[in-house]
């Protein structure tokens, strides 16, 4: 079945999760700081905000940084891009950015999401400032993202997702920017297709 049902990748991820839980418990958890060195936009400038959302595939499942290193010019996507502000809430709150960070790979299994190539393509064809905010939940289904939600009340993501979008706009506005949402890009997951 799917890897999280104890396939090889799932076993490896379980091992990593146990190790992280143990290290966190004994106070030895490794934390990576990814601050923006300087705010990439001038005060008063307009920012086009792209919202990315979805499931494991939006998180970058099975897209490993080790493979990207061997892809020629595309390996540049591994470098933090300090010209694009990025914030995220991954896996239903499993990994959350500390405010706005530089765009770069942040997956919790040395993975990267589609935001890297997405931003590269957008920035090469569009003038102006862009920022990306990404919200994902690995175990959700599309019905969990609707205003009504599903029978699984603990997975009713709509209010949290809408608040994430509002907070992203508010934070950028508080820095003196006019914010335009360019779109919400939702990546359908395998739970929806099953």
N, C-alpha and C positions, 0 to 999 in steps of 0.2 A: 504494500500500500504506500501511502504518502510517507515521506521520510520521518515526519514527527511521530509516526506510529512505529517507532523502534527500528527503523531502517538504519543503515550504517551512519548516515549523516546525523540522524536523530540521536544515536548512541553517543557520537562525538559531542553533540551539543549538550546532551544531558551531563556528560562529564565536565564540560566547561562550566555549566551552570552550578554543579555541585562544588567545583573548585572556587568559583566566585563567591558562592554563599559562605563557604568555609572561611575564605580570606576576609570577607566582610565581617563575619562573626568575631574573628580574632583581631580585628582592627588593622589588617594588612592589605586592604583592598587598594588596588592601583587605580588612581583617578587621573584622567587625562584632561588637561585644561586646553581649551581651544578658543581663546579670546580673539576678537577682532583687534588687530594692532591699532588701527585708527578707524573711525567711522568712515565708510567708503563714499558717503554722499554729502554734498554741501547742504547746509541748512536752507530750507525753502525749496529744494529741488523735488520734482515729482518722482515718485517711485511706482513702478508697475509691479504689483504683487501677484505672484503665481502661487496658488494653493495646490498641493499634491496630497492625495489621500488614497487609502486602500488597504490592502492586505499584505501577506508575506512577500508577494512579488513587488509591491511598491516599496517594501523595506529593502529589497535587494537580495532576497533569498537565492542562494546558489550562484550569485555574482560575486566572486571572490577577488579581493585586491591582488592576490598572488597571480591570478590569470591576467589581470589588467596590466601588470608590470611588463608582460611579454607582448603587448599589442602595439608596439611602435609608438606613433604620435599620440595614440589614445592614452598611453601611460601618463601623460601630463595631467589627466583628470585626477590622479592620485594626490596632486599637490593642492593644498588649501588655496582657494581663490578668495583673497581678501577684498576683491572688488564687488563681491556679491554677498549680502547678508543672508544668513540661513538660520532658521530655527526649526526645531522638530520635537515631536512627541511620538515615539516609536513603540510598537508592541503593546498598545493600551497602557502607556505610562511606564513601560519597562526601562526605557532610556529616554531622557528628556534633556534638551539643551539647557544650558545656563544662559538664558537670554539669546541674543543674536550672536552667531559664530560665523567664521568664514565658511563658505561652501566647500565641502570636502567629504571624503568617506567617513562615515560615523557608525556603520553597522556594528552590531555586537558580536559577530563571528568573523571579523575581518571581511565583511561584505560591504557592498556599496549599492546604492539605489539608483534608479533611473534619473534622479535629479541632476546627476553629474553631466550626462550626455545631453539631457534636456536643456540645462542652462547653457551648455556650450553651443548648442544649435540656436537657441533663442538669442543669445548675446551676439552671435556672429551675423544675425540677420535683422536685428531690431536695434534702433537707436534709443538711447535713454537708459535710465537706471532700472535694474530689476532686483527683486528680492524674492526668496523662496521660503515658504512655510510648509512643512510636511507633517501630516497627522496619520498614523496608521494603527491598526489593531489586527494582529495576526490571526486570531481565532474568530473573527466576526464574519457575518454574512451581510449582503447588501441591505437586507430588511432592517438590520440593527442600526443603519445610518439614516433611516427615515424618521420623520417627526413622530410617527406612531410607535416605532420600535417593533420588536418581536416579543415572543413569549418570554424570552430570556431577559428579564428586566436588568440584570447586572451588565448586560452588553448593550444597553440603550445608549448608543454613541452620539446621536444627533445633538443633544444639549452640550456635551463636552466639545464636540467638533465645532459647533457654531461659536462657542465661547472662545475656543482656540483661535478661530478666524478673527473674531472681534478684538481679542487681546493683541493679535499681531498687528492689526490696523491701528489700534490705539497706541501701541508702543512706537510705531513709526511716526504717527501723527504727533506724539508728544516730543519727538525729536525735531519737529518743525517741518515735516514733509506732507505734501498732498499725496494721498495713497489712492491708486486705482487698482481694483482687483481685475486682473486680466482674464482670469478664469479659474475654475476648479477642475482639476484633472484627477479623476477617480479611476484607479486601476482595478478592474474586476479580478477577483481571486478564484482559486480552484474550488472554494466552498460554494461560490455562486454558480460555477459551471457544472458542479456535480449534480 
